Amino acid sequence: MEHNLSIPVPITWVPLATTADHGVEFPVIKISDMVRHLASLGSLNKLFGCEPEDGIQTTLLEFWNRFSKEVPDHQVFSANLRGEISLQRAIPYMVHGDEGRCFKKKGIMLVTVQGVIGKGTRPFVERFAEHAKDRKRRMGVNIGGHSFDSRILFAAMQRKFYASNPDTRSYS
């Protein structure tokens, strides 16, 4: 707290099934809580790269139009038809897990979320440097720049929680 390095986002505890006898509660940051916090700061653009929030709706509609051709039965489309969501405000994201090493070279799994739409990779940006309209139309992925600007931590899990029991990898 002394250096103001925390944010007012609650930690949620979810059950992990570790054995038939008992489960373990594990801390995660719910994506909805983090998105709510980003919205309160006016920083939702972290979920879709560098484009301003007011210009993203057309891009989102185009993304979902293209996605519907690949995965027409995705739940987002039925939710849209029921009026539960609006596709021009539905920000697509992906989940990424990667094992790294921490203290004493022990394994740690970092699970993060990042928006799908973004400014693109360096080669993508360079290829379309002179044609910004083409670059936007082709929709780069949200992986350019520093990871702090595009990734949201969901969970950090020590290896002991997932190495011996593969079922702990798929919790809800």
Stockholm file with secondary structure:
# STOCKHOLM 1.0

chainA/1-172         MEHNLSIPVPITWVPLATTADHGVEFPVIKISDMVRHLASLGSLNKLFGCEPEDGIQTTLLEFWNRFSKEVPDHQVFSANLRGEISLQRAIPYMVHGDEGRCFKKKGIMLVTVQGVIGKGTRPFVERFAEHAKDRKRRMGVNIGGHSFDSRILFAAMQRKFYASNPDTRSYS
#=GR chainA/1-172 SS CTTCCCCSCCCEEEEEECSSSCEEEEEECCHHHHHHHHHHHTCGGGGSTTSCGGGHHHHHHHHHHHHHHHCTTCHHHHHHHTTSCCTTTCCCEEEEEEEEECGGGCEEEEEEEEESEESCCHHHHHHTTTCHHHHHHHCEESCCSCGGGTEEEEEEEEGGGTSSCGGGGSCC
#=GC SS_cons         CTTCCCCSCCCEEEEEECSSSCEEEEEECCHHHHHHHHHHHTCGGGGSTTSCGGGHHHHHHHHHHHHHHHCTTCHHHHHHHTTSCCTTTCCCEEEEEEEEECGGGCEEEEEEEEESEESCCHHHHHHTTTCHHHHHHHCEESCCSCGGGTEEEEEEEEGGGTSSCGGGGSCC
//
